[in-house]
Structures are given as C-alpha cells and as structure tokens.
Amino acid sequence: MWSVDTLDWMAKDSDSSYWVQRIIRLAEQGVSQAHPIVLMHDGREGDPATVTALPAIIQFYRSHGYRFVAL
C-alpha cells in the first residue's frame, strides 16, 4: 500500500553520495500527496544508502508539515 517507491534496494550495499541523493530525491516526490507512504528497505545487514538518506527524508517531510504515524 505504498505510494512512493525510493528504489533504494537498487543501491545494494553502496553508501555512495549518488545513491543517497537518488533515494532522497525519489522519496521527496511524495510531497505532492496528502498521505504519502514511502517505501524503503533495510536488509539484514543494513542498507547503508537507505540508513544515510533517512534523516534527510524525515526532516524534509517534517519541514513540509507532515507527521509520521504507525500503520
């Protein structure tokens, strides 16, 4: 039931700035939606690009008035 796909799984184990910025850019596309559900992944070992991008994504949505809720 997600509405925004960050495609973060494509970064695999990378933590390069390219992947971090790409994940952030894709996540931010949900800002035009009233209730976006952003799809992100975190593998067993952790996905470095996803983990690195998450604080910026949270800050972006909070600065636009969104709240985070449990589904």
C-alpha positions in Angstrom: 0.0 0.0 0.0 2.9 2.4 -0.6 2.6 5.4 -2.9 6.3 6.4 -3.3 9.0 4.0 -4.1 12.6 5.1 -3.4 14.0 2.1 -5.3 16.6 2.0 -2.5 17.1 -1.7 -3.0 19.0 -0.9 -6.2 21.8 0.6 -4.2 22.7 -2.8 -2.8 25.5 -2.3 -0.2 26.6 1.1 -1.6 26.7 4.2 0.6 27.9 6.5 -2.3 26.5 10.0 -2.3 24.9 9.2 -5.7 22.6 6.6 -4.2 21.9 8.6 -1.1 20.8 11.6 -3.1 18.8 9.5 -5.5 16.9 7.9 -2.6 16.2 11.3 -1.1 15.1 12.7 -4.4 12.7 9.9 -5.1 11.3 10.0 -1.5 10.6 13.7 -1.8 8.3 13.1 -4.8 5.6 12.2 -2.3 5.3 15.8 -1.0 2.5 16.4 -3.5 0.4 13.7 -1.9 -1.9 14.3 1.1 -0.8 11.0 2.8 2.3 9.6 1.1 3.6 6.2 2.2 7.3 6.0 1.3 8.6 2.5 0.6 12.2 1.9 1.8 14.1 -1.3 2.6 16.5 -2.3 5.2 18.2 -5.7 4.7 19.5 -7.9 7.4 23.0 -6.3 7.2 21.5 -2.8 6.8 21.4 -0.8 3.6 24.0 2.0 4.0 22.5 4.4 1.5 19.0 4.0 2.9 20.1 4.5 6.5 22.2 7.6 5.5 19.3 9.1 3.5 16.6 8.6 6.2 17.3 11.6 8.4 17.2 14.0 5.4 13.9 12.4 4.3 12.4 12.7 7.7 13.5 16.4 8.0 12.1 17.2 4.6 8.7 15.8 5.3 8.5 17.4 8.8 9.5 20.8 7.3 6.5 20.4 5.0 4.1 19.8 7.9 3.9 16.0 7.6 3.7 13.8 10.7 4.9 10.2 10.9 2.4 7.6 12.2 2.4 3.8 12.6 0.3 2.0 10.1 
